[in-house]
Amino acid sequence: MAMEHYPFKAIEERWQKEWETSGIHRVERDCSKPKFYCLEMYPYPSGNIHIGHVRVYTIGDVLARFKRMKGYNTLHPIGWDSFGLPAENAAIDGGIHPTQWTISNIENMKGQLKRLGYSYDWEREIATYKPDYYRWNQWIFLQMLKKCLAYKKEAAVNYCPDCNTVLANEQVEDGRCWRCGNEVTLRNLSQWFLKITEYADELLECLDSMSGWPDRVKIMQRNWIGRSEGVLVNFRLDGRDFPIFTTRPDTIYGVTFMAIAPEHPLVAEILAAEPEEKRKELQGFVQRIKRDDMIKRISEDYEKEGVFTGRYVLNPLNNEKVPLYVVNFVLMEYGTGAIMAVPAHDQRDFEFARKYALPIRVVIQNPESDLDPDSMDQAYTEDGINIDSGPITGMPNRKGIEKISIYIEEMSLGKRTIDYRLKDWLISRQRYWGTPIPVVYCPSCGVLPVPEEQLPVILPEDAEFTGSDNPLKSSQSFLETTCPKCGEKATRETDTMDTFIDSSWYFERYCSPKEEKAPINRSDSDYWMNVDQYIGGIEHAILHLLYSRFFTKFLRDIGLTSADEPFERLLTQGMVTKETYYCTDHGYLFPQDVDEKHRCRKCGKKVEIGRIEKMSKSKKNVIDPDDIVEHYGADTARLFILFASPPERDLEWSEKGVEGAFRFLNRVYRLFKRAEKFFGSHTEKILQYEEEIASGPKRSGVEGDILHTVHKTIRKVSEDIEKRFHFNTAIAAIMEMVNFFYGLEPEKLKDEEPALLAYLSGLKHFLLLLFPFVPHIAEELWHRAGFEGFLLGHAWPSWIDGYTEQDVVTIVIQVNGKLRSKFEAPRDAEQEELRNLALQDERIKSYTGGKTILKTIIIPNKLVNIVVK
């Protein structure tokens, strides 16, 4: 007969309702307690949460519950990053207004999050699409405008002439418009920027003191900011200056080609002048590369690609013309968006030159052996002697850097400067679903800010979503306004803000979400900020985190917060991965479309099982969290996610792993069912017993073994959560504890009351340890056992050092390094005693008899190794 499963649906529904009704997760300032602010990156309301969401939010929930039980006043909020392109696309394609689409998706996802039992303070919920949030985006923009940190200049955008609209990079597919399929061009438009470069030095310097951030992320930010001392050299293109910044002017005579980023303004000019066939090739390349992730483009293993523009650039040092390429490994955000390429002395340039058969010219010779450019298999990047390098020929190249820099200035070919790869932040988006930029244009008075008392500038409801232009331009009620200075007719700015604006300060808004007079209540911010633990994906290591740091420093400078940095500690969790399934007739398949014999359920053909990779909708290797919750429960989903892998590593999805987590929870349920009848009559005695244990003499026998297991586990779980985030090993320790308790029978302990009380007290402590990971079943069993109050309101258990280590330890015996036997001995026994006990072991005698003992190696409390000849 099949074993009955525990009633997870009824249990989870009951306690979710109880928690919500009680308001147990609400939090306010309390200066009598230390505070802890735990935050996971908020989701975009796409309609459904995915397993990646479940992982990051479960990690945060464990930590938030743990800290609260440890006595911290814990802030754990949630909200919605709800502006963005998908909502606008839904309006164009489906006729549903972005507001309604967003509200519907939030409602669905909110229900999903609640069914997973997360301990969010829902009264602090924010949604960035609401005017009461984005009015403060506009207010902050106006403060930046006052400080000359917001300005307008021209920049390139994707433009579809047929639809007469600007397109986001995601809306360009193989160089063509996603809607009409026609060719997309680049066009320069006047757009708004924020001067993040004003904070470049501070953003860079503060990284040194951010010990709670992964080194990998700090390195990425440091490289992105990219402070460099070098020379700005004026190369020439078509008779005009073409400035290039370089930190290696000692290699300038080795330049054999020039390269620009696909985003460079010059690309639009080149495209306009090219014949149709060449234009299509270059346009397709540009759009394809612009869709690639920036981190991917600058990685060492990224394949180098480019397209020749047909143009040549003049090197002013040797008057040589070299070809100009658009390449995938140069970013507009770095330097001038253009580089001089020296293949002999830069590995990235070397790989590109070999691929496209471009010249390689050695200008720094290896002092130990001459370099032959024809036979080189990699770039020479070490120091050496300059050759064929004009005024620095024959000099050590490090000295040559200074000499050639002076020479370039003396010849008026450039100047020494400090450069940053970091560029000012382009925030203009020619779209509807974002924060309107609070600026008006008056024919008489020019560009003027909207007065603060007129905020928010609200998105109109009557905009038309045709896909042929920015919808804001279709709304006369939005466009037409009056000049705040002269009172004459004026028009509003139709650009909206980059949605990264929303996420650059949302963590501050959680501190005082209902504040009406300012974006932030200073007292609340001073109490809660900064965020003690921030959790999210590595894909946000540069832009989101950098913009958040920039905003925090600006808000500090205008007196709204005392925080210098937003996030004290950062955890970047790994991806969730799964194998793919591919059918030759039906393409990629969802897991539910493949049967147990790995055949397609649609046609019966054998499917190809692909490699394990990040879950993605395009390859359909995704798991619906609702299905897991429906069939196994929220606690099972949480337990598997936490047990399968440490948070910082990738997690491989496993159906067997999910089933294993479910079996464990059923086992826990049965363990307590067996002990249930003993709790009711012993609840008061358990509390008295725990007080006696804390102050009384150390216990032995079965009672001592129970206490050792309990306190050893408390210590292990506590340290794994707090110090290492090793939730998987913490759960493993809890599982070992369950195995130990299954070996005890309460019926046999009832005649020995101290042992029974140790057993029942141990199960009580077990539920406290289990609760942050799987709160529903732990809460259910806690109340069934007769204990009062919510588990979240109880203190995290403390361990007693004397019980974390046993008085007797197991000693391994080796002979010549090979395991031969083991024995038990008192902890911290003398080495001579251990040696004698090992030599007296009957099995060991068979290995040492008639042989000479050369030496005995002893590791106290662990091992005796006997070396014989």
C-alpha positions in Angstrom: 0.0 0.0 0.0 1.3 3.4 -0.9 2.5 5.6 2.0 0.2 8.5 2.8 1.7 11.9 2.0 1.5 14.7 4.5 -1.3 17.2 3.8 0.9 20.0 2.5 -1.9 21.9 0.7 -4.0 22.3 3.8 -1.0 23.1 6.0 0.4 25.8 3.7 -2.9 27.5 3.0 -3.7 27.6 6.8 -0.4 29.2 7.8 -0.2 31.6 5.0 -3.6 32.9 6.0 -2.7 32.9 9.7 0.5 34.9 9.1 -1.2 37.4 6.9 -4.1 37.9 9.3 -1.8 38.4 12.3 0.6 40.9 10.5 3.5 38.9 11.9 5.7 40.1 9.0 5.1 43.8 9.5 8.0 45.9 10.8 8.5 49.4 12.2 11.5 51.2 13.5 12.6 49.9 16.9 15.7 51.5 18.3 15.9 49.0 21.2 17.0 46.3 18.7 19.7 46.0 16.2 18.3 46.3 12.6 18.9 44.1 9.6 17.8 45.1 6.1 17.5 42.1 3.8 16.6 42.7 0.2 16.4 40.7 -3.0 16.3 42.5 -6.4 12.7 43.2 -7.2 11.0 41.4 -10.2 9.7 42.7 -13.4 6.0 41.8 -13.6 6.1 39.7 -16.7 3.1 37.6 -15.6 4.7 34.6 -13.9 7.6 34.0 -11.6 10.2 31.5 -12.7 12.5 29.1 -10.9 15.3 31.8 -10.9 12.9 34.0 -8.9 12.2 31.2 -6.5 15.9 30.7 -5.8 16.8 34.3 -5.1 13.7 35.0 -3.0 14.0 31.8 -1.0 17.7 32.6 -0.2 16.6 36.0 1.1 13.7 34.6 3.0 15.9 32.1 5.0 18.2 34.9 5.9 15.4 37.3 6.9 13.7 34.7 9.1 17.0 33.7 10.7 18.0 37.3 11.5 14.6 38.0 13.0 14.8 35.0 15.3 18.3 36.1 16.2 16.8 39.3 17.7 17.2 41.7 14.8 14.5 44.2 13.7 14.4 42.8 10.2 13.1 44.8 7.1 12.3 42.4 4.3 10.3 44.2 1.6 9.1 43.5 -2.0 7.9 45.5 -5.0 7.7 45.6 -8.7 10.1 47.0 -11.3 7.1 47.7 -13.5 8.1 50.0 -16.3 9.6 48.5 -19.4 9.2 47.5 -23.0 7.1 44.3 -22.7 4.1 46.2 -21.4 4.2 48.6 -24.4 4.6 45.7 -26.8 1.5 44.1 -25.3 -0.4 47.3 -26.0 0.7 47.4 -29.6 0.1 43.7 -30.2 -2.9 42.9 -28.0 -4.6 46.2 -27.5 -4.4 46.0 -23.7 -3.2 49.2 -22.0 0.2 48.9 -20.3 -1.4 49.8 -17.0 -4.0 47.0 -17.1 -1.4 44.5 -18.4 1.0 45.4 -15.5 -1.7 45.4 -12.8 -2.9 41.9 -14.0 0.6 40.5 -14.0 1.4 41.9 -10.5 -1.8 40.4 -9.1 -0.8 37.0 -10.5 2.8 37.1 -9.4 1.9 38.4 -6.0 -0.3 35.4 -5.5 2.6 33.1 -6.5 5.0 34.7 -4.1 2.5 34.5 -1.3 1.9 30.8 -2.0 5.7 30.2 -1.5 5.4 31.6 2.0 7.8 34.5 1.9 8.0 36.8 4.9 7.5 40.1 3.1 6.1 43.2 4.7 3.5 43.7 2.0 2.5 47.0 3.5 5.7 48.4 2.1 5.0 47.1 -1.4 5.9 49.6 -4.2 5.3 49.5 -7.9 7.3 51.9 -10.1 4.6 52.4 -12.6 2.5 54.3 -10.1 2.6 58.1 -10.1 3.2 58.2 -6.3 6.6 56.5 -7.1 7.7 58.0 -10.4 6.9 61.6 -9.2 10.0 61.2 -7.2 12.0 60.0 -10.2 11.0 63.3 -11.7 11.9 65.2 -8.6 15.3 63.7 -8.4 15.9 64.5 -12.0 15.1 68.1 -11.3 17.5 68.2 -8.5 20.2 66.9 -10.8 19.2 69.5 -13.4 19.7 72.2 -10.7 23.2 70.8 -10.0 24.1 70.7 -13.7 24.2 66.8 -13.5 21.4 66.5 -16.2 22.0 67.7 -19.7 21.0 67.1 -23.3 23.2 66.2 -26.3 23.0 64.1 -29.5 23.3 60.3 -29.5 22.6 57.5 -31.9 19.4 55.4 -31.8 17.9 52.6 -33.9 15.3 54.0 -36.3 12.7 52.3 -38.5 11.8 54.7 -41.4 8.8 52.6 -42.4 7.3 52.6 -38.9 8.6 56.1 -38.3 9.7 55.1 -34.8 12.7 54.7 -32.6 13.4 51.0 -31.6 15.1 49.5 -28.6 18.0 47.1 -29.3 15.6 44.2 -28.3 13.2 45.3 -31.1 15.8 44.9 -33.8 16.2 41.4 -35.3 19.0 40.8 -37.7 19.1 44.5 -38.6 15.4 44.6 -39.2 12.3 46.0 -37.4 10.6 43.4 -35.3 7.1 44.7 -36.5 7.4 45.4 -40.2 10.6 43.4 -41.1 12.1 46.3 -42.9 15.7 47.6 -42.6 16.6 49.6 -39.5 19.0 52.6 -39.7 20.9 54.6 -37.0 19.9 58.2 -36.5 21.3 60.8 -34.1 18.7 62.4 -31.7 19.1 65.0 -29.0 18.8 63.0 -25.7 19.1 63.5 -22.0 22.1 62.3 -20.0 23.0 62.2 -16.3 26.6 63.1 -15.4 27.6 60.0 -13.5 31.2 60.8 -14.4 31.2 63.6 -11.8 31.2 60.7 -9.2 33.7 58.5 -11.0 36.6 59.0 -8.5 34.4 58.4 -5.5 32.7 55.4 -7.1 36.2 53.9 -7.8 37.7 54.7 -4.4 34.9 53.4 -2.3 35.3 49.9 -3.8 38.4 49.4 -1.7 36.3 49.6 1.5 33.5 47.3 0.3 34.6 44.1 2.0 31.1 42.5 1.8 31.1 42.5 -2.0 32.5 39.6 -4.1 35.9 40.4 -5.6 34.6 39.5 -9.0 31.9 42.2 -8.9 34.3 44.8 -7.6 36.8 44.0 -10.4 34.0 44.4 -13.0 33.0 47.8 -11.6 36.6 48.9 -11.3 37.2 48.0 -14.9 34.0 49.6 -16.1 34.9 52.9 -14.4 38.3 52.4 -15.8 40.5 55.3 -14.6 43.5 55.5 -16.8 46.4 57.8 -17.3 47.4 58.1 -21.0 47.4 60.2 -24.1 44.5 61.5 -26.3 46.0 61.2 -29.8 44.4 63.0 -32.8 44.3 60.5 -35.6 42.7 61.8 -38.8 39.7 60.5 -40.7 38.5 62.1 -43.9 40.4 65.3 -43.1 39.1 65.7 -39.5 40.3 64.8 -36.1 39.6 61.3 -34.9 40.6 61.2 -31.2 41.8 58.0 -29.7 42.8 57.5 -26.0 45.6 55.1 -25.3 47.6 54.1 -22.2 50.2 52.6 -24.4 51.6 55.3 -26.7 54.9 53.4 -26.8 53.1 51.0 -29.3 51.7 53.7 -31.5 54.1 52.9 -34.4 52.7 49.3 -34.4 49.1 50.3 -35.3 47.8 48.3 -38.2 44.1 48.9 -38.0 41.6 51.0 -36.1 38.4 49.8 -34.5 35.1 51.5 -33.4 32.2 50.2 -31.4 28.9 49.4 -33.2 27.3 52.2 -31.1 29.8 54.9 -32.2 28.0 57.9 -33.8 30.3 57.6 -36.8 28.6 54.3 -37.7 25.3 56.1 -38.7 27.3 58.4 -41.0 29.1 55.5 -42.6 25.9 53.6 -43.1 24.2 56.5 -44.8 27.1 56.8 -47.4 27.4 53.1 -48.2 25.8 51.3 -51.2 22.8 49.1 -50.3 24.6 45.7 -50.2 27.5 47.0 -48.0 25.0 48.8 -45.8 23.0 45.7 -45.2 26.1 43.7 -44.2 27.3 46.4 -41.8 23.8 47.2 -40.4 23.1 43.5 -39.7 26.4 43.1 -37.9 25.8 46.3 -35.8 22.4 45.2 -34.7 23.4 41.7 -33.9 26.3 42.8 -31.7 24.3 45.5 -30.0 22.0 42.8 -28.6 24.9 41.0 -27.0 25.5 41.4 -23.3 28.2 44.0 -22.5 29.9 41.7 -20.0 30.0 39.0 -22.7 31.5 41.4 -25.2 34.5 42.3 -23.1 35.2 38.8 -21.9 38.5 37.2 -23.0 36.8 34.1 -24.6 34.4 36.1 -26.7 35.0 35.5 -30.4 36.4 38.6 -32.1 34.4 39.8 -35.1 34.3 42.9 -37.3 33.3 44.5 -40.6 35.5 46.7 -42.7 34.0 50.1 -43.2 35.8 51.0 -46.4 37.4 54.0 -44.6 41.0 54.5 -43.7 42.4 56.4 -40.7 45.7 58.4 -40.8 48.3 57.7 -38.0 49.7 61.2 -37.3 53.0 59.7 -36.0 54.1 57.9 -39.2 51.5 59.3 -41.7 50.4 55.7 -42.5 46.8 55.0 -43.4 45.2 52.0 -41.7 41.8 50.4 -42.3 38.8 51.2 -40.0 36.7 48.3 -38.7 33.5 48.2 -36.7 34.1 45.4 -34.1 32.3 43.6 -31.4 34.9 43.9 -28.7 34.9 47.7 -28.4 32.2 49.4 -26.3 31.0 53.0 -26.7 30.9 53.2 -22.9 34.7 52.8 -22.9 37.0 55.7 -23.8 36.0 57.4 -27.0 34.3 54.3 -28.4 37.3 53.8 -30.7 40.7 52.2 -30.3 44.1 52.0 -32.1 44.8 48.3 -32.6 48.4 47.0 -32.2 48.1 43.2 -32.9 51.8 42.4 -32.0 51.3 43.7 -28.4 47.6 43.1 -27.5 46.1 39.7 -27.5 42.6 40.8 -28.4 44.0 42.7 -31.4 46.2 39.8 -32.3 43.3 37.4 -32.5 41.4 39.8 -34.7 44.3 40.4 -37.0 45.0 36.7 -37.5 41.3 36.1 -38.3 41.1 38.9 -40.9 44.6 38.6 -42.3 45.7 42.0 -41.1 49.4 43.0 -40.7 51.2 42.4 -37.4 54.1 44.8 -36.8 56.5 44.3 -33.8 57.5 47.6 -32.2 58.6 46.2 -28.8 61.3 43.6 -29.1 61.8 40.8 -26.6 65.3 41.3 -25.2 65.8 37.5 -24.9 64.9 36.4 -28.4 63.8 38.4 -31.5 60.1 38.3 -32.4 59.0 37.3 -35.9 55.5 38.6 -36.6 54.9 35.8 -39.2 55.5 33.0 -36.7 54.1 34.6 -33.5 51.3 32.5 -32.0 50.3 35.1 -29.5 50.8 38.8 -28.7 54.0 39.9 -26.9 52.7 41.9 -23.9 55.8 42.0 -21.7 58.3 44.9 -21.5 61.1 45.2 -24.0 63.0 47.6 -26.2 61.2 49.9 -28.7 62.1 49.3 -32.4 60.9 51.1 -35.5 59.3 53.7 -33.2 60.6 57.1 -34.3 62.0 59.1 -31.4 61.8 56.3 -28.9 63.6 53.6 -31.0 66.1 51.8 -28.9 64.6 52.9 -25.6 63.1 50.6 -22.9 59.4 50.8 -23.6 58.5 52.0 -20.1 60.7 55.0 -20.5 59.4 55.3 -24.1 55.9 55.9 -22.8 56.9 59.2 -21.1 59.1 60.3 -24.0 56.6 59.7 -26.7 53.8 61.4 -24.6 55.9 64.5 -24.4 56.7 64.3 -28.1 53.0 64.0 -29.1 52.2 67.2 -27.1 55.2 69.1 -28.5 54.1 68.2 -32.0 50.5 69.3 -31.2 49.3 65.8 -32.1 47.5 65.2 -28.8 47.7 65.7 -25.1 48.3 63.7 -21.9 45.1 63.2 -19.9 43.3 61.1 -17.3 40.4 59.2 -18.9 37.6 57.1 -17.7 36.0 54.3 -19.5 32.8 55.3 -17.7 30.6 57.6 -19.8 27.7 59.7 -18.8 24.4 57.9 -18.5 22.0 58.2 -21.5 18.5 58.1 -19.9 16.2 59.1 -22.8 13.9 56.5 -24.2 11.5 57.2 -27.0 8.8 55.1 -25.5 5.5 55.5 -23.5 5.9 53.1 -20.6 8.4 54.9 -18.4 8.7 58.0 -16.3 8.0 61.2 -18.3 11.0 63.6 -18.2 9.7 66.7 -16.5 10.8 69.3 -19.0 8.8 71.7 -21.3 9.8 73.5 -24.5 8.7 77.1 -24.9 9.3 79.0 -28.2 10.2 82.1 -26.3 11.9 80.8 -23.1 13.5 77.6 -24.3 14.0 74.5 -22.3 12.5 74.7 -18.8 12.0 72.3 -15.9 8.4 71.6 -14.7 7.9 73.3 -11.4 8.1 70.9 -8.5 4.6 71.7 -7.3 3.3 70.5 -10.6 4.7 67.0 -10.2 4.0 64.3 -11.1 3.8 64.7 -14.9 1.4 61.8 -15.4 1.4 59.5 -18.4 -1.8 60.1 -20.4 -4.5 57.5 -20.8 -5.4 58.6 -24.4 -2.1 57.7 -26.1 -2.3 55.6 -29.2 -0.2 52.4 -29.5 0.2 52.0 -33.2 3.9 50.9 -33.3 4.6 53.7 -35.7 5.9 56.4 -33.3 6.3 57.3 -29.7 2.7 57.0 -28.3 3.2 60.2 -26.2 3.4 62.2 -29.4 -0.2 61.1 -30.2 -1.7 62.6 -27.0 -2.5 66.2 -27.4 -3.6 66.4 -23.7 -0.1 65.4 -22.8 1.8 67.4 -25.4 0.1 70.7 -25.0 0.9 72.7 -21.9 1.8 76.2 -20.8 5.3 77.7 -20.2 5.9 77.9 -16.4 7.8 81.2 -17.0 5.8 83.2 -19.5 2.5 81.4 -19.6 2.5 81.0 -23.4 1.8 77.7 -25.2 4.6 75.1 -24.7 5.1 71.4 -25.4 6.2 68.6 -23.1 9.3 66.4 -23.5 8.1 63.1 -25.0 11.1 61.1 -24.0 10.7 58.9 -20.9 13.4 57.8 -18.5 15.5 54.6 -18.7 13.9 52.1 -16.3 17.3 51.8 -14.5 16.3 55.1 -12.9 13.5 53.3 -11.0 15.8 50.7 -9.6 18.5 53.1 -8.6 16.8 54.2 -5.4 13.9 51.9 -4.8 15.7 50.4 -1.8 15.5 53.8 -0.1 11.8 54.1 -0.8 11.1 50.9 1.1 12.3 52.6 4.2 9.4 55.1 4.0 7.0 54.0 1.2 4.2 56.2 2.2 6.2 59.4 2.6 4.4 62.2 0.7 6.7 65.2 1.2 9.9 63.7 -0.1 11.2 60.6 -1.9 12.8 59.5 1.4 12.1 60.2 5.1 15.6 61.1 6.4 14.9 59.6 9.9 13.7 56.3 8.4 16.7 56.2 6.0 19.1 56.8 8.8 17.6 53.9 10.8 17.4 51.3 8.0 20.1 52.2 5.5 22.2 50.8 4.2 20.9 47.4 3.0 22.7 44.8 5.1 22.3 42.0 2.6 21.5 42.5 -1.1 20.8 39.4 -3.3 20.6 39.2 -7.1 22.1 38.0 -10.3 25.6 38.6 -11.6 24.1 40.1 -14.8 23.5 43.3 -12.7 27.0 43.5 -11.5 27.8 46.6 -13.5 24.9 48.9 -14.6 22.2 48.5 -11.9 24.7 48.3 -9.0 26.8 51.2 -10.3 23.7 53.4 -10.9 22.4 52.6 -7.4 25.8 53.7 -6.0 25.7 56.9 -8.0 22.1 57.7 -6.9 22.9 57.0 -3.2 25.9 59.4 -3.3 23.8 62.1 -5.0 20.9 61.7 -2.5 23.5 61.9 0.3 24.9 65.1 -1.2 21.4 66.8 -1.2 20.8 65.8 2.4 18.2 63.0 2.0 20.3 60.1 3.4 23.5 59.6 5.4 24.4 56.4 3.5 27.5 56.6 1.4 26.9 53.2 -0.2 23.6 51.4 -0.7 24.5 47.8 -0.1 26.8 46.5 2.7 27.0 42.9 1.6 26.2 41.5 -1.8 25.4 37.9 -2.8 25.2 37.0 -6.5 23.4 33.7 -6.8 24.1 31.2 -9.5 21.8 30.3 -12.4 19.3 27.5 -12.5 20.1 25.0 -15.2 18.5 22.1 -17.0 19.1 19.9 -20.0 17.3 20.8 -23.2 15.0 18.5 -25.3 14.9 18.8 -29.1 12.6 17.1 -31.5 13.4 17.2 -35.2 9.7 17.8 -36.1 8.7 20.1 -33.2 11.9 21.9 -32.2 12.7 22.5 -28.6 10.2 20.9 -26.2 9.0 21.7 -22.7 9.9 18.9 -20.2 6.3 17.9 -19.9 6.2 17.2 -23.6 8.8 14.4 -23.2 7.8 11.0 -21.9 9.8 8.7 -19.6 11.5 7.0 -22.6 12.6 10.4 -23.9 10.1 10.4 -26.8 8.2 13.4 -28.0 4.6 13.3 -26.8 3.5 15.1 -29.9 4.9 12.7 -32.5 6.5 9.8 -30.7 10.0 10.4 -32.1 13.1 10.0 -29.9 14.2 13.4 -28.7 17.8 14.7 -28.6 18.9 15.5 -25.0 21.0 18.6 -25.1 23.6 19.9 -22.7 22.7 21.4 -19.3 22.4 25.1 -19.6 20.6 28.1 -18.1 16.8 27.8 -18.2 15.3 30.0 -20.9 12.0 30.3 -22.6 13.5 30.1 -26.1 14.9 26.6 -25.4 11.9 25.6 -23.3 14.1 24.0 -20.6 12.0 25.7 -17.9 10.0 24.5 -14.9 6.8 26.2 -13.8 7.1 26.8 -10.0 3.3 26.5 -9.8 3.5 22.9 -10.9 6.0 22.1 -8.1 3.9 23.9 -5.5 0.8 22.1 -6.8 2.3 18.6 -6.7 4.7 18.8 -3.8 4.1 22.0 -1.9 5.9 25.3 -1.4 8.2 23.8 1.3 9.4 21.1 -1.0 10.2 23.7 -3.7 12.1 25.8 -1.1 14.0 22.8 0.3 15.2 21.5 -3.0 16.3 25.0 -4.2 18.4 25.4 -1.0 19.7 21.9 -0.7 20.8 21.3 -4.3 23.7 23.7 -4.4 25.4 26.6 -2.5 23.8 29.9 -3.4 26.7 31.3 -5.4 26.9 28.3 -7.7 24.7 27.2 -10.6 21.9 24.8 -9.6 21.1 21.9 -11.8 17.4 21.1 -11.8 16.5 17.5 -10.9 13.1 16.0 -10.6 14.6 13.2 -8.5 16.0 15.9 -6.2 12.5 17.4 -5.8 11.1 14.0 -5.0 13.9 13.5 -2.5 13.1 16.8 -0.7 9.4 15.8 -0.6 10.3 12.4 0.9 12.3 14.1 3.6 9.4 16.4 4.6 7.1 13.4 4.8 9.7 11.7 7.0 9.8 14.7 9.3 6.0 14.7 9.5 6.0 11.0 10.5 8.7 11.5 13.1 6.6 14.1 14.9 3.4 12.0 14.5 5.2 9.2 16.4 6.2 11.7 19.2 3.0 13.7 19.2 1.3 12.1 22.2 4.3 12.7 24.5 4.4 16.5 23.9 1.1 17.5 25.5 1.9 16.1 29.0 5.5 17.3 29.0 5.4 20.9 27.5 6.0 22.6 30.9 8.6 20.0 31.9 10.5 20.6 28.7 11.0 24.3 29.6 12.2 23.4 33.1 14.5 20.8 31.7 16.1 23.3 29.3 16.8 25.7 32.2 18.5 22.8 34.1 20.6 21.8 31.2 21.9 25.3 30.6 23.2 25.6 34.2 23.6 22.0 35.5 26.2 19.3 35.2 26.9 17.6 31.9 24.7 14.7 31.1 25.8 11.3 29.8 24.4 8.1 28.3 21.5 8.3 25.9 20.5 11.7 27.3 24.1 13.0 26.7 24.1 11.6 23.1 20.8 13.4 22.3 22.1 16.7 23.7 25.3 16.3 21.8 23.4 15.7 18.5 21.1 18.7 19.2 23.8 21.2 20.1 26.2 20.1 17.5 23.5 20.7 14.9 22.5 24.0 16.3 26.0 25.2 16.0 26.5 23.8 12.5 23.3 25.3 11.1 23.8 28.7 12.8 27.3 29.1 11.4 26.4 27.8 7.9 23.6 30.3 7.6 25.3 33.3 9.2 29.0 33.0 8.2 28.9 31.1 4.9 25.5 31.1 3.4 26.0 27.3 3.0 22.3 26.5 3.3 22.9 23.1 1.6 25.3 21.9 4.3 23.0 23.4 7.0 20.1 21.3 5.6 22.4 18.2 5.4 23.1 18.6 9.2 19.3 18.8 9.8 18.8 15.7 7.8 21.5 13.9 9.9 19.6 15.0 13.0 16.4 13.4 11.7 18.3 10.2 11.1 19.5 10.2 14.6 16.1 10.8 16.1 14.6 8.0 14.0 17.0 5.7 15.8 15.4 6.6 19.1 12.0 5.2 20.2 10.1 7.5 22.5 8.1 4.5 23.9 11.4 3.1 25.2 12.5 6.4 26.7 9.4 7.1 28.7 10.6 5.2 31.7 13.8 7.4 31.7 12.3 10.8 32.0 15.5 12.9 31.5 16.2 11.1 28.2 12.6 11.5 27.1 12.8 15.2 27.9 16.1 15.5 26.0 14.3 13.8 23.1 11.3 16.1 23.1 13.4 19.2 23.7 15.6 18.1 20.8 12.6 17.9 18.5 11.5 21.3 19.6 15.0 22.7 18.8 14.8 20.9 15.5 11.6 22.8 14.5 13.3 26.1 15.3 16.2 25.1 13.0 14.0 23.9 10.3 11.6 26.9 10.2 13.6 29.4 8.1 14.0 26.8 5.3 10.5 25.3 5.3 8.3 27.5 7.4 4.8 25.9 6.8 5.5 22.4 8.0 7.6 23.6 10.9 4.8 26.0 12.1 2.3 23.2 11.8 4.3 20.7 13.8 5.2 23.3 16.4 1.5 24.0 17.2 0.6 20.3 17.1 3.3 19.7 19.7 1.5 22.2 21.9 3.9 25.1 21.8 2.5 28.7 21.7 3.1 31.6 19.4 4.4 31.8 15.9 7.9 30.4 15.4 9.0 33.7 13.9 8.5 35.2 17.3 10.7 32.7 19.1 14.4 33.1 19.7 16.9 31.2 17.6 18.4 28.4 19.7 21.8 28.8 21.3 24.2 25.9 21.6 26.1 24.8 24.7 29.7 24.4 23.9 30.1 21.5 26.3 27.6 19.4 24.2 29.0 20.3 20.8 31.8 17.8 21.2 31.5 14.3 22.6 33.7 12.9 25.4 34.5 9.8 23.3 36.0 10.1 19.8 36.7 7.6 17.0 40.3 7.2 16.2 41.3 5.8 12.7 44.3 3.4 12.6 46.5 3.3 9.5 49.5 1.1 8.7 51.8 2.7 6.1 49.0 5.2 5.3 46.3 2.6 4.6 43.2 2.4 6.8 43.3 -0.9 8.7 41.1 -0.4 11.8 39.5 2.1 14.2 38.8 2.4 17.9 37.1 4.7 20.5 39.1 6.7 23.0 38.6 9.5 25.5 38.7 12.9 23.9 42.2 14.6 24.2 43.8 11.3 25.3 47.6 11.3 25.7 49.5 10.4 22.6 51.3 7.5 24.3 47.9 6.1 25.3 46.6 6.3 21.8 49.8 4.6 20.5 49.4 1.7 22.9 45.7 1.3 22.2 46.4 1.2 18.4 49.2 -1.4 18.8 47.0 -3.6 21.0 44.3 -3.8 18.3 44.0 -7.4 17.1 43.6 -6.4 13.4 46.7 -4.2 13.6 48.8 -6.9 15.1 48.4 -8.9 11.9 49.9 -6.1 10.0 52.8 -5.3 12.4 53.7 -8.7 13.6 57.4 -9.6 12.8 58.0 -6.1 11.4 60.0 -3.2 12.5 58.0 -0.1 13.6 59.9 2.8 12.2 57.7 5.6 13.6 54.2 6.4 14.8 52.4 9.5 13.5 49.5 10.7 15.8 46.9 13.4 15.1 45.1 14.0 18.4 41.4 13.0 18.4 41.6 11.7 14.8 44.3 9.3 13.6 47.2 7.0 14.4 49.5 6.0 11.5 52.0 3.2 12.1 54.9 3.1 9.7 56.5 -0.4 9.5 59.3 -2.0 7.5 
